[in-house]
Amino acid sequence: MPEPSTSRLGLYKPLNDGSELVNVQQDLNQNWDKIDLAAGFQACTSTTRPSTPYSGKAIRETDTARTYVHNGSSPASAGWVQIPNSASTFDADLDLTSGHQLNIGGSSSSAPLSTVLSSASSNMISSRVSGDTSSRWLVNADGGISWGPGGAAALDVTLSRSGTGTLTLVGNLAVTGAGQERYVIKPSDTARTSVSTVADDPHLTATVVAGGIYLIRFVVFATTADPTSTDIRTAWNVPSGSTGLKLMHGSGDTAADFGSGTNTRGRFAGRQYSTTGSYQSEASAVAILEESIITIGGTAGSVTLQWSQTVSDTDAVTVLANSYMYIRRLA
């Protein structure tokens, strides 16, 4: 029996007592072939990796250009650990221990990801979806952040520092939680005749979420074709369970209160949302302000201005275009 083969390369060792003649093919040539194959990184493919690698065995896959070292674990097929190199894509997690950095450009910053780029406008981080030729999210060296729809479309929203203590947004801002502000501007006149029961305005309405707290303001410009007998009556349509009081501010609700749109006694009332209130009006527009901090109950829905004539009449009462609703979510 020959001596046991070497543990790493499996090189053949003849008996050391001198009783075995030297076999050039077995004792020399085959051993040299194994040594030659193992020199540096052994070339193989991703499907022909060595089946019995030793711990520390290094390979290079010719079909992927990836490099690996074996960690000696079993099964052998699960013990390959990829070594990053510039000729291939890295196909594994790259973990840094706490306190260490990934430095690009020799930055002296202590941040885990630290970069030095050639100019303030140089791109530092870009995010795309497969097939995109433009970034969906882009961070520049100066800290400016831009967003776009992807594909081939240009970036269309940017947040950046524009001066000392100044942050500038280029684009529109939409907030969905606390701090959200919305304006609803009435695009056209709405006239109503022969109706004294309040109904929803077709434009002055906004959705609210269950449990939300909102500041809501209606600014209404209204006219009447019969100022002697027919004026405007309002109420609010709110989700069930909502709580709060509305401020009603405008011209008084009786003829004695009203001289004209510029000479009238005012109405300053606090009422429940469904409680109607009336305002004297005239052929020229009068202005009405109604406002509340409202807490929405357990049901989401909409807050809508309702209105009608005070007395059913064939002469119209009209809520004019550019009346508006302002809504801000507080919580």
SEKE-407097 format. One record per residue: residue in three letters; residue number from 1; x, y, z of N, C-alpha, C in turn. Coordinates in steps of 0.1 Angstrom, whole numbers. Layout:
  marlo  mifi     nx     ny     nz    cax    cay    caz     cx     cy     cz
    ala   NUM      X      Y      Z      X      Y      Z      X      Y      Z
...
REM end
This chain:
  marlo  mifi     nx     ny     nz    cax    cay    caz     cx     cy     cz
    met     1      8    -12      0      0      0      0      9     12      0
    pro     2      6     22     -8     13     35     -9     10     43      4
    glu     3     18     53      6     16     63     17      3     70     14
    pro     4     -4     76     24    -16     84     21    -13     96     13
    ser     5    -22     99      3    -20    111     -5    -20    123      3
    thr     6    -15    134     -3    -15    147      4    -29    152      6
    ser     7    -31    159     17    -45    162     21    -52    173     13
    arg     8    -44    182      6    -50    193     -1    -52    190    -16
    leu     9    -41    186    -22    -41    184    -37    -43    169    -40
    gly    10    -42    160    -30    -43    146    -33    -31    141    -41
    leu    11    -19    146    -39     -8    141    -46     -4    127    -42
    tyr    12      0    119    -51      4    105    -49     18    105    -42
    lys    13     19     97    -31     31     95    -24     35     80    -24
    pro    14     46     76    -30     50     62    -30     55     58    -15
    leu    15     57     45    -13     61     40      0     75     46      2
    asn    16     77     50     15     90     56     19    101     46     23
    asp    17     98     33     22    108     23     26    117     19     15
    gly    18    115     25      3    124     22     -8    120     10    -16
    ser    19    109      3    -12    105     -9    -19     97     -7    -31
    glu    20     93      5    -34     84      8    -45     92     15    -56
    leu    21     92      9    -68     99     16    -79     92     28    -83
    val    22     99     38    -88     93     51    -92     86     48   -105
    asn    23     73     52   -105     65     52   -117     63     66   -122
    val    24     70     69   -133     70     83   -138     57     89   -140
    gln    25     47     81   -146     34     86   -149     26     89   -136
    gln    26     27     79   -127     19     80   -114     26     89   -104
    asp    27     39     87   -102     46     94    -91     50    108    -95
    leu    28     52    111   -108     56    124   -112     46    132   -120
    asn    29     43    126   -132     35    134   -142     22    138   -136
    gln    30     14    128   -130      1    131   -125      2    141   -114
    asn    31     12    140   -105     13    149    -95     16    163   -100
    trp    32     25    164   -110     28    177   -115     15    183   -122
    asp    33      7    175   -129     -5    180   -135    -14    186   -124
    lys    34    -15    179   -113    -24    184   -102    -18    198    -96
    ile    35     -5    198    -95      1    211    -90     -2    222   -100
    asp    36      0    219   -113     -2    229   -123    -17    234   -123
    leu    37    -26    225   -121    -40    228   -121    -44    237   -109
    ala    38    -37    235    -98    -40    242    -86    -33    255    -84
    ala    39    -23    258    -93    -16    270    -92    -25    282    -93
    gly    40    -24    292    -84    -33    303    -85    -48    299    -83
    phe    41    -56    305    -91    -71    302    -91    -73    291   -102
    gln    42    -79    280    -98    -82    270   -107    -94    274   -116
    ala    43    -92    273   -129   -102    277   -139   -112    266   -140
    cys    44   -125    270   -140   -136    260   -142   -148    268   -147
    thr    45   -159    262   -147   -172    269   -151   -181    268   -138
    ser    46   -192    275   -139   -201    276   -128   -208    262   -125
    thr    47   -207    253   -135   -213    240   -134   -202    229   -132
    thr    48   -189    233   -133   -179    222   -132   -169    226   -121
    arg    49   -174    232   -110   -166    235    -98   -160    222    -93
    pro    50   -148    222    -86   -143    210    -80   -152    204    -70
    ser    51   -154    191    -71   -164    184    -62   -158    181    -48
    thr    52   -145    180    -47   -139    178    -33   -128    188    -30
    pro    53   -132    201    -29   -123    211    -27   -118    211    -12
    tyr    54   -105    216    -10   -100    217      3   -103    232      8
    ser    55   -102    234     21   -105    247     27    -94    256     22
    gly    56    -98    267     16    -89    277     10    -87    276     -5
    lys    57    -93    265    -11    -93    263    -25    -99    275    -32
    ala    58    -92    281    -42    -96    293    -50    -99    289    -64
    ile    59   -110    294    -69   -114    291    -83   -118    304    -90
    arg    60   -118    303   -104   -123    314   -112   -132    307   -123
    glu    61   -144    312   -123   -154    307   -133   -152    314   -146
    thr    62   -149    306   -157   -147    312   -170   -159    317   -176
    asp    63   -171    312   -172   -184    316   -179   -190    328   -172
    thr    64   -186    331   -159   -191    342   -152   -181    352   -148
    ala    65   -168    349   -149   -157    357   -144   -157    359   -129
    arg    66   -165    352   -122   -165    353   -107   -154    345   -101
    thr    67   -150    349    -89   -139    342    -82   -144    338    -68
    tyr    68   -140    326    -64   -145    321    -51   -133    314    -43
    val    69   -135    313    -30   -127    306    -22   -135    296    -14
    his    70   -131    284    -11   -139    275     -3   -136    276     12
    asn    71   -147    276     20   -145    277     34   -144    264     42
    gly    72   -143    253     35   -141    240     41   -154    234     47
    ser    73   -165    240     45   -178    235     51   -183    223     42
    ser    74   -193    216     48   -199    205     41   -214    208     40
    pro    75   -221    205     29   -215    199     17   -206    209      9
    ala    76   -197    203      1   -188    211     -6   -194    221    -15
    ser    77   -206    218    -21   -212    227    -30   -217    240    -23
    ala    78   -219    240    -10   -224    251     -3   -213    260      4
    gly    79   -201    256      2   -190    262      9   -182    273      1
    trp    80   -187    276    -11   -180    286    -19   -184    300    -15
    val    81   -174    308    -12   -176    322     -8   -170    331    -19
    gln    82   -179    340    -25   -174    348    -36   -165    359    -32
    ile    83   -154    361    -40   -145    372    -38   -148    383    -48
    pro    84   -151    395    -44   -154    406    -54   -142    408    -63
    asn    85   -144    410    -76   -134    415    -85   -140    423    -96
    ser    86   -132    431   -103   -137    441   -112   -142    435   -125
    ala    87   -140    422   -127   -143    416   -140   -157    410   -140
    ser    88   -164    410   -129   -177    404   -128   -187    411   -119
    thr    89   -199    407   -120   -209    412   -110   -209    404    -98
    phe    90   -211    410    -86   -210    403    -73   -224    397    -70
    asp    91   -224    384    -67   -236    376    -66   -238    371    -52
    ala    92   -236    380    -42   -237    376    -28   -239    389    -19
    asp    93   -243    387     -7   -243    398      3   -229    402      6
    leu    94   -227    415      7   -214    421     12   -217    428     25
    asp    95   -212    422     36   -214    426     50   -202    433     55
    leu    96   -204    445     61   -193    452     68   -196    452     83
    thr    97   -186    449     91   -189    449    105   -190    464    110
    ser    98   -197    466    121   -200    479    127   -187    487    128
    gly    99   -187    499    124   -175    508    126   -166    508    114
    his   100   -170    500    103   -162    501     91   -170    508     80
    gln   101   -163    512     69   -169    520     59   -167    514     45
    leu   102   -176    519     36   -174    518     22   -170    531     17
    asn   103   -158    533     13   -152    546      9   -151    546     -7
    ile   104   -156    557    -13   -154    559    -27   -147    572    -29
    gly   105   -136    572    -35   -129    585    -38   -120    590    -27
    gly   106   -118    581    -17   -109    585     -6   -114    595      4
    ser   107   -127    594      7   -134    604     16   -128    602     30
    ser   108   -127    613     37   -123    612     51   -134    612     61
    ser   109   -147    612     56   -158    611     64   -159    598     72
    ser   110   -165    598     84   -167    586     92   -180    579     89
    ala   111   -187    583     79   -200    577     76   -198    563     70
    pro   112   -208    554     72   -206    541     67   -205    540     52
    leu   113   -212    549     45   -210    551     30   -205    565     28
    ser   114   -193    566     23   -186    579     22   -180    581      8
    thr   115   -183    592      2   -178    594    -12   -172    608    -14
    val   116   -163    609    -23   -157    621    -28   -159    621    -43
    leu   117   -166    630    -49   -169    631    -63   -163    643    -69
    ser   118   -162    644    -83   -155    654    -89   -161    668    -89
    ser   119   -175    669    -87   -182    681    -87   -195    680    -79
    ala   120   -200    692    -75   -213    692    -67   -224    685    -75
    ser   121   -224    686    -88   -235    681    -96   -233    666   -100
    ser   122   -222    660    -96   -219    646    -99   -230    637    -92
    asn   123   -234    627   -100   -244    618    -94   -238    608    -84
    met   124   -244    607    -72   -238    598    -62   -246    585    -61
    ile   125   -260    586    -61   -268    574    -60   -279    575    -71
    ser   126   -282    565    -78   -292    565    -88   -300    552    -86
    ser   127   -314    553    -88   -322    542    -87   -331    541   -100
    arg   128   -331    529   -106   -339    527   -118   -345    513   -118
    val   129   -356    511   -126   -362    498   -128   -357    493   -141
    ser   130   -357    480   -142   -352    474   -155   -359    480   -167
    gly   131   -351    484   -176   -356    490   -188   -356    505   -188
    asp   132   -354    512   -176   -353    526   -175   -340    531   -182
    thr   133   -341    543   -188   -329    549   -193   -327    562   -185
    ser   134   -337    566   -177   -336    578   -168   -338    573   -154
    ser   135   -332    580   -144   -333    576   -130   -347    580   -125
    arg   136   -352    571   -116   -364    575   -108   -361    582    -95
    trp   137   -349    580    -90   -344    587    -78   -329    589    -80
    leu   138   -325    602    -77   -311    605    -80   -306    615    -69
    val   139   -295    611    -63   -288    620    -53   -275    625    -58
    asn   140   -273    638    -58   -261    644    -63   -251    646    -51
    ala   141   -239    649    -55   -228    651    -45   -232    663    -35
    asp   142   -239    673    -40   -243    684    -32   -255    682    -23
    gly   143   -260    670    -23   -271    666    -15   -285    668    -21
    gly   144   -285    674    -33   -298    676    -40   -304    662    -44
    ile   145   -317    661    -42   -324    649    -44   -335    651    -55
    ser   146   -335    643    -65   -345    644    -76   -352    631    -78
    trp   147   -365    633    -83   -373    621    -86   -379    623   -100
    gly   148   -383    612   -106   -389    612   -119   -397    599   -121
    pro   149   -405    599   -132   -414    587   -134   -407    575   -140
    gly   150   -394    576   -143   -387    565   -149   -389    564   -164
    gly   151   -385    553   -170   -386    551   -184   -375    560   -190
    ala   152   -379    568   -200   -370    577   -207   -373    592   -202
    ala   153   -383    593   -193   -387    607   -189   -377    613   -180
    ala   154   -377    627   -181   -367    634   -173   -372    635   -158
    leu   155   -363    637   -149   -366    640   -135   -374    653   -134
    asp   156   -385    653   -126   -394    664   -126   -396    670   -112
    val   157   -390    664   -102   -392    670    -88   -378    670    -82
    thr   158   -374    682    -76   -361    683    -70   -362    690    -56
    leu   159   -355    684    -46   -354    691    -33   -339    693    -31
    ser   160   -336    706    -28   -322    710    -27   -320    722    -18
    arg   161   -308    724    -14   -304    736     -6   -301    747    -16
    ser   162   -308    758    -16   -306    769    -25   -299    781    -19
    gly   163   -296    780     -7   -289    792      0   -288    789     15
    thr   164   -282    799     22   -281    797     36   -294    795     43
    gly   165   -296    784     50   -308    781     57   -320    779     48
    thr   166   -318    776     35   -330    776     26   -330    763     19
    leu   167   -342    756     20   -344    744     13   -355    746      2
    thr   168   -353    743    -10   -362    746    -21   -367    734    -28
    leu   169   -380    733    -30   -387    723    -37   -391    728    -51
    val   170   -386    721    -61   -390    724    -75   -400    713    -79
    gly   171   -413    717    -80   -424    707    -82   -435    710    -72
    asn   172   -445    701    -72   -456    703    -64   -455    694    -51
    leu   173   -460    698    -40   -459    691    -28   -473    685    -24
    ala   174   -474    672    -22   -486    666    -18   -484    659     -5
    val   175   -491    663      6   -490    656     19   -503    649     22
    thr   176   -501    636     27   -513    628     29   -517    627     44
    gly   177   -508    630     53   -510    629     67   -513    642     73
    ala   178   -509    644     86   -510    656     93   -502    667     86
    gly   179   -507    679     84   -501    689     76   -506    690     62
    gln   180   -513    681     58   -519    681     44   -528    693     42
    glu   181   -526    701     32   -534    712     28   -540    711     15
    arg   182   -553    714     14   -560    713      1   -568    726     -1
    tyr   183   -569    730    -14   -579    740    -17   -588    735    -28
    val   184   -601    737    -26   -611    733    -36   -617    746    -41
    ile   185   -615    750    -54   -619    763    -60   -631    759    -69
    lys   186   -642    766    -66   -654    764    -74   -652    768    -89
    pro   187   -653    760    -98   -649    763   -112   -660    771   -120
    ser   188   -672    770   -115   -683    777   -123   -695    780   -113
    asp   189   -703    789   -118   -715    793   -109   -725    781   -108
    thr   190   -732    781    -97   -743    771    -95   -755    779    -91
    ala   191   -766    779    -99   -778    786    -95   -789    776    -91
    arg   192   -797    780    -81   -808    771    -77   -821    780    -76
    thr   193   -831    774    -81   -844    780    -80   -854    770    -74
    ser   194   -865    776    -68   -876    768    -63   -872    757    -54
    val   195   -863    760    -45   -859    750    -35   -855    757    -22
    ser   196   -860    751    -11   -857    757      2   -851    746     11
    thr   197   -848    734      6   -841    724     14   -826    723      9
    val   198   -817    724     19   -803    725     15   -799    712      8
    ala   199   -790    713     -1   -784    701     -8   -769    704    -11
    asp   200   -761    693    -13   -747    694    -15   -744    703    -27
    asp   201   -734    712    -25   -728    719    -36   -720    709    -44
    pro   202   -721    711    -58   -714    701    -66   -699    702    -66
    his   203   -693    713    -61   -679    715    -61   -672    716    -48
    leu   204   -679    722    -38   -672    725    -25   -673    713    -16
    thr   205   -664    704    -18   -664    691    -10   -650    686    -10
    ala   206   -647    678      1   -633    672      2   -634    660     11
    thr   207   -626    650      7   -627    637     15   -619    639     28
    val   208   -623    631     38   -616    631     51   -615    617     56
    val   209   -605    614     65   -603    600     70   -609    599     84
    ala   210   -613    587     87   -618    584    100   -608    587    111
    gly   211   -612    594    121   -604    598    132   -595    610    130
    gly   212   -596    616    118   -587    628    115   -593    640    121
    ile   213   -584    650    124   -588    663    129   -584    673    118
    tyr   214   -594    682    114   -592    691    103   -596    705    106
    leu   215   -589    715    101   -594    728    100   -600    730     86
    ile   216   -613    734     86   -620    735     73   -626    749     72
    arg   217   -625    755     61   -630    769     59   -637    770     45
    phe   218   -649    775     45   -657    778     33   -657    793     31
    val   219   -653    798     20   -655    812     16   -665    812      4
    val   220   -677    817      6   -687    816     -4   -691    830     -8
    phe   221   -692    832    -22   -697    844    -28   -710    841    -34
    ala   222   -721    848    -30   -734    845    -34   -742    857    -39
    thr   223   -751    855    -48   -760    866    -52   -774    860    -52
    thr   224   -784    869    -52   -798    866    -54   -805    875    -64
    ala   225   -814    869    -72   -821    877    -81   -833    884    -75
    asp   226   -836    881    -62   -848    886    -55   -843    890    -41
    pro   227   -836    901    -39   -831    904    -26   -841    908    -16
    thr   228   -853    910    -20   -864    914    -10   -869    902     -3
    ser   229   -869    890     -9   -875    879     -2   -867    866     -3
    thr   230   -858    865    -12   -851    852    -13   -836    853    -11
    asp   231   -830    847     -1   -816    848      2   -810    834      3
    ile   232   -799    832     10   -792    819      9   -792    812     23
    arg   233   -794    799     23   -794    791     36   -783    781     34
    thr   234   -775    778     45   -764    769     44   -764    758     55
    ala   235   -757    747     53   -754    737     63   -742    729     59
    trp   236   -737    721     67   -726    712     63   -730    697     64
    asn   237   -726    690     54   -728    675     54   -715    669     58
    val   238   -714    662     69   -702    656     75   -704    642     78
    pro   239   -694    634     79   -695    619     82   -701    618     96
    ser   240   -709    607     97   -716    604    110   -706    603    121
    gly   241   -709    609    133   -701    608    144   -690    619    145
    ser   242   -690    628    135   -681    639    136   -685    649    147
    thr   243   -675    656    153   -678    665    164   -671    678    162
    gly   244   -677    689    167   -672    702    166   -683    712    164
    leu   245   -680    725    163   -689    736    160   -684    744    148
    lys   246   -693    749    140   -689    757    129   -691    772    132
    leu   247   -682    780    128   -684    795    129   -692    799    116
    met   248   -702    807    118   -710    813    107   -708    828    108
    his   249   -702    833     97   -699    848     97   -703    853     83
    gly   250   -712    863     84   -717    869     71   -727    880     75
    ser   251   -735    883     65   -746    893     67   -757    887     76
    gly   252   -764    895     83   -775    891     92   -785    883     84
    asp   253   -794    876     92   -804    868     85   -818    873     85
    thr   254   -819    886     87   -832    893     86   -831    905     77
    ala   255   -842    909     71   -841    921     63   -837    934     71
    ala   256   -841    934     84   -837    946     92   -822    947     94
    asp   257   -815    935     93   -801    935     95   -793    941     83
    phe   258   -800    941     71   -793    942     59   -796    955     52
    gly   259   -786    964     49   -788    975     41   -783    973     27
    ser   260   -771    968     27   -764    964     14   -752    956     17
    gly   261   -745    951      7   -734    942      9   -723    950     17
    thr   262   -723    963     16   -713    971     23   -718    978     36
    asn   263   -731    976     39   -737    983     50   -747    973     57
    thr   264   -742    964     65   -751    954     71   -746    950     85
    arg   265   -755    946     93   -751    940    106   -747    925    104
    gly   266   -737    921    110   -731    908    108   -738    897    116
    arg   267   -736    885    111   -740    873    118   -727    866    123
    phe   268   -726    863    136   -715    857    143   -721    846    151
    ala   269   -721    834    146   -728    823    153   -720    811    153
    gly   270   -722    802    164   -716    789    164   -727    779    164
    arg   271   -727    770    155   -738    760    153   -733    746    150
    gln   272   -741    736    152   -739    723    148   -738    722    133
    tyr   273   -731    712    128   -729    712    113   -742    711    105
    ser   274   -751    703    110   -763    701    102   -774    712    104
    thr   275   -771    721    114   -780    732    117   -779    743    106
    thr   276   -790    746    100   -790    756     89   -789    770     94
    gly   277   -784    779     86   -784    793     90   -785    801     77
    ser   278   -791    812     78   -794    820     66   -787    833     66
    tyr   279   -784    839     54   -777    851     52   -785    860     42
    gln   280   -787    872     45   -792    882     35   -783    884     24
    ser   281   -787    885     12   -779    887      0   -785    897     -9
    glu   282   -778    900    -20   -783    910    -30   -779    906    -44
    ala   283   -782    915    -53   -778    912    -67   -763    912    -69
    ser   284   -756    921    -61   -741    921    -60   -737    910    -50
    ala   285   -725    905    -52   -721    894    -44   -719    898    -30
    val   286   -724    889    -21   -720    890     -7   -711    879     -3
    ala   287   -703    881      7   -693    871     11   -697    864     24
    ile   288   -696    851     25   -699    843     37   -687    835     41
    leu   289   -684    835     54   -673    827     59   -678    817     69
    glu   290   -675    804     67   -679    794     77   -666    785     79
    glu   291   -664    783     92   -651    776     95   -653    767    107
    ser   292   -644    757    108   -645    748    120   -632    740    121
    ile   293   -629    736    133   -620    725    136   -628    713    139
    ile   294   -628    703    130   -637    692    131   -630    679    134
    thr   295   -635    671    143   -629    658    145   -638    647    139
    ile   296   -633    640    129   -641    630    122   -642    618    131
    gly   297   -654    612    131   -657    600    139   -651    588    133
    gly   298   -657    576    135   -651    564    131   -654    560    117
    thr   299   -660    569    109   -664    567     95   -658    577     86
    ala   300   -650    573     77   -644    582     67   -656    587     58
    gly   301   -653    598     50   -663    603     41   -659    616     35
    ser   302   -668    626     34   -665    639     28   -672    649     37
    val   303   -666    661     37   -672    673     42   -676    682     31
    thr   304   -689    686     30   -695    692     19   -703    704     23
    leu   305   -702    715     16   -711    726     19   -725    724     12
    gln   306   -735    726     20   -749    724     15   -755    738     15
    trp   307   -764    740      6   -771    753      5   -784    753     -3
    ser   308   -792    763     -1   -805    764     -8   -810    779     -7
    gln   309   -821    782    -13   -828    794    -11   -834    794      3
    thr   310   -836    806      9   -843    806     22   -858    804     20
    val   311   -863    809      9   -877    807      5   -877    802     -9
    ser   312   -885    792    -12   -886    787    -26   -891    798    -35
    asp   313   -884    800    -45   -887    811    -54   -881    808    -68
    thr   314   -888    813    -78   -883    811    -92   -872    820    -96
    asp   315   -869    830    -87   -857    838    -89   -845    831    -83
    ala   316   -835    830    -90   -823    821    -86   -815    828    -75
    val   317   -810    819    -66   -799    822    -57   -787    815    -63
    thr   318   -775    822    -64   -764    816    -71   -751    817    -62
    val   319   -744    806    -61   -731    805    -55   -721    807    -67
    leu   320   -712    816    -66   -704    820    -77   -691    812    -78
    ala   321   -686    811    -91   -673    806    -93   -663    814    -85
    asn   322   -652    807    -81   -641    812    -72   -645    813    -58
    ser   323   -657    809    -54   -659    805    -40   -650    793    -37
    tyr   324   -645    791    -25   -635    781    -23   -637    775     -9
    met   325   -630    763     -8   -629    755      4   -614    753      7
    tyr   326   -610    755     20   -597    753     24   -597    742     35
    ile   327   -589    732     34   -589    721     44   -574    718     47
    arg   328   -572    717     60   -558    714     65   -560    703     76
    arg   329   -553    692     74   -553    681     84   -544    684     95
    leu   330   -549    685    108   -542    688    119   -536    675    127
    ala   331   -543    664    126   -539    652    132   -546    640    126
REM end
